């Protein structure tokens, strides 16, 4: 390991303007919308809707993966998956979830904690119809998170489905596939600064609305 890179020596000084509570919108989803638009406009960010979704078993064993955000509004953040996947089964048993949007080139992160609930089938079907034909077939072909013998097995399943549902045929929505809406309980906006004196402003949901608190970096 003598030629290994030393991650301890990797440092970057973030240089951004101060983020204060006065800069924030009254509601966290409004503030997220502002940052999301700015992020999407930046050529430095690839897939601004990519987020890390962290779930846990009832015993507290965590797992994380990158998922694409597909919708957000005042009710929360929506993504779609196979309900039989690891995240799907973990959320069925333990609905508490964390989302992380890692917008590193802008020295920004958004961290969400909350509860996940399944979207309705009408909402799921409406989104499924917007997916490319191949992605619709892929939702059927993959029993997500299950063990398979080879990639060839997966491709054979896909080709079988492609023959059954050519481009001219409508692909039905898989019964085991659908959306989760993460209803936020906290939403933290993190902005990097020099000397690791970062801004961390967190919205916390209370009985009478949202309050904002500043966290030490």
C-alpha positions in Angstrom: 0.0 0.0 0.0 3.0 2.3 -0.2 1.8 3.8 -3.5 -1.7 4.4 -2.2 -3.2 7.8 -2.4 -3.5 9.5 1.0 -7.1 10.8 1.4 -6.1 12.7 4.6 -4.0 15.1 2.5 -6.9 15.9 0.2 -8.4 19.3 1.1 -10.4 22.0 -0.5 -11.2 25.5 0.7 -14.8 26.4 0.0 -15.4 30.0 -0.8 -19.1 31.0 -0.8 -21.1 33.9 0.6 -22.7 33.6 4.0 -26.0 31.8 4.4 -28.3 33.4 7.0 -31.8 32.6 8.3 -32.9 35.9 6.7 -31.9 34.4 3.3 -34.2 31.5 3.6 -37.8 31.1 2.4 -40.5 30.6 5.0 -41.0 27.0 4.1 -38.3 24.4 3.4 -39.8 23.1 0.1 -39.7 26.7 -1.2 -36.0 27.0 -0.3 -35.3 23.6 -1.8 -37.0 24.7 -5.0 -34.7 27.8 -5.2 -31.5 25.8 -4.6 -32.6 23.0 -7.0 -33.2 25.5 -9.8 -29.8 27.0 -9.2 -28.2 23.6 -9.1 -29.9 22.4 -12.3 -28.6 25.6 -14.1 -25.0 24.8 -13.2 -23.0 22.9 -15.8 -20.8 21.5 -13.0 -23.6 19.3 -11.7 -24.5 16.1 -13.4 -28.0 14.8 -12.6 -29.0 17.4 -10.0 -31.9 15.2 -9.0 -29.6 12.4 -7.8 -30.0 11.8 -4.1 -28.7 9.3 -1.6 -31.6 7.5 0.1 -30.7 5.9 3.4 -33.0 3.4 5.1 -32.7 1.0 8.0 -34.1 -2.3 9.2 -36.2 -2.4 12.4 -33.0 -3.5 14.2 -31.2 -0.3 13.0 -29.0 -1.8 10.3 -28.6 1.0 7.6 -28.2 0.9 3.9 -27.8 3.6 1.3 -28.0 4.0 -2.5 -28.3 6.7 -5.1 -31.9 7.3 -6.4 -33.3 9.9 -8.8 -35.8 12.4 -7.4 -38.8 12.5 -9.7 -41.1 15.0 -8.1 -41.2 17.5 -5.2 -43.9 19.8 -3.8 -45.2 21.0 -0.5 -46.1 17.4 0.5 -42.5 16.1 0.1 -40.0 14.3 -2.1 -41.0 11.5 -4.5 -39.0 8.6 -5.9 -40.0 5.3 -7.5 -38.7 1.8 -7.0 -39.5 -1.9 -6.8 -41.3 -2.4 -3.6 -39.6 -5.7 -3.2 -36.1 -4.1 -3.3 -34.0 -3.7 -0.2 -35.1 -0.1 0.3 -38.7 -1.0 -0.4 -38.8 -3.8 2.2 -36.9 -1.8 4.7 -39.3 1.1 4.3 -42.3 -1.2 4.7 -40.9 -2.3 8.1 -39.4 1.0 9.2 -40.7 4.1 7.4 -38.0 6.5 8.7 -35.7 7.7 5.9 -32.9 10.2 5.1 -32.2 11.9 1.8 -29.0 13.6 0.9 -28.5 15.8 -2.2 -24.6 16.1 -2.6 -24.1 19.1 -4.8 -20.3 19.3 -4.1 -19.2 21.5 -7.0 -21.4 24.2 -5.5 -20.3 23.5 -2.0 -23.9 22.7 -1.0 -25.8 19.8 0.4 -29.4 19.3 1.4 -30.2 16.7 4.1 -33.7 15.6 4.7 -35.1 13.3 7.4 -38.7 12.2 7.5 -41.2 9.3 7.0 -41.9 7.6 3.7 -45.4 6.6 2.5 -46.4 4.9 -0.7 -47.8 7.0 -3.5 -51.3 6.1 -4.8 -51.5 3.8 -7.9 -52.9 6.6 -10.0 -49.8 8.8 -9.3 -47.6 5.8 -9.9 -49.2 5.0 -13.2 -49.1 8.6 -14.4 -45.3 8.7 -13.8 -44.8 5.2 -15.3 -46.3 6.4 -18.6 -43.7 9.1 -18.9 -40.8 6.6 -18.7 -39.1 5.5 -22.0 -40.4 2.2 -23.3 -37.1 0.5 -22.4 -37.3 1.7 -18.8 -40.8 0.4 -18.5 -39.6 -3.0 -19.6 -36.7 -2.8 -17.2 -39.1 -2.3 -14.3 -40.6 -5.7 -15.2 -37.3 -7.4 -16.0 -35.5 -6.7 -12.8 -36.5 -8.2 -9.5 -34.5 -5.5 -7.8 -32.1 -6.5 -5.1 -32.6 -10.3 -5.6 -29.7 -12.6 -6.4 -29.4 -13.5 -10.1 -27.0 -16.0 -11.8 -25.7 -13.7 -14.5 -26.3 -10.6 -16.5 -27.3 -12.9 -19.4 -30.2 -14.0 -17.3 -31.4 -10.4 -16.9 -30.9 -9.6 -20.6 -32.9 -12.7 -21.6 -35.7 -11.7 -19.4 -35.7 -8.2 -20.9 -35.7 -9.6 -24.5 -38.6 -11.8 -23.6 -40.5 -8.8 -22.4 -39.5 -6.7 -25.4 -41.0 -9.4 -27.7 -44.2 -9.5 -25.7 -44.5 -5.6 -25.6 -43.1 -4.0 -28.7 -42.9 -0.3 -29.0 -46.4 -0.2 -30.3 -47.8 -1.9 -27.2 -48.6 -0.3 -23.9 -46.6 -1.8 -21.0 -48.7 -2.4 -17.9 -47.5 -0.9 -14.6 -45.8 -3.7 -12.6 -47.8 -4.4 -9.4 -44.6 -4.6 -7.3 -43.4 -1.2 -8.6 -44.4 2.3 -7.3 -43.5 5.5 -5.6 -42.5 6.6 -2.1 -43.2 10.1 -0.9 -40.8 11.3 1.8 -42.7 13.7 4.1 -40.0 15.9 5.7 -39.6 16.4 9.4 -36.3 18.2 9.1 -34.5 19.8 6.1 -31.0 21.0 6.5 -29.3 23.4 4.0 -25.5 23.1 4.2 -23.1 25.5 2.5 -19.4 25.2 2.7 -17.0 27.9 3.9 -13.3 28.3 4.5 -11.6 26.7 7.5 -14.6 24.3 7.8 -16.8 27.0 9.3 -19.7 25.9 7.2 -23.3 27.2 7.4 -25.8 24.7 8.5 -29.4 25.9 8.7 -32.1 23.4 9.5 -35.8 23.6 9.3 -37.6 21.6 12.0 -41.3 20.8 11.7 -43.3 21.7 14.9 -46.9 21.7 15.9 -47.3 25.3 14.7 -45.2 25.2 11.6 -41.5 25.3 10.8 -38.7 26.8 12.9 -35.1 27.4 11.7 -32.1 26.6 13.8 -28.4 27.0 13.1 -26.1 24.0 13.7 -22.4 24.2 14.5 -20.3 22.8 11.6 
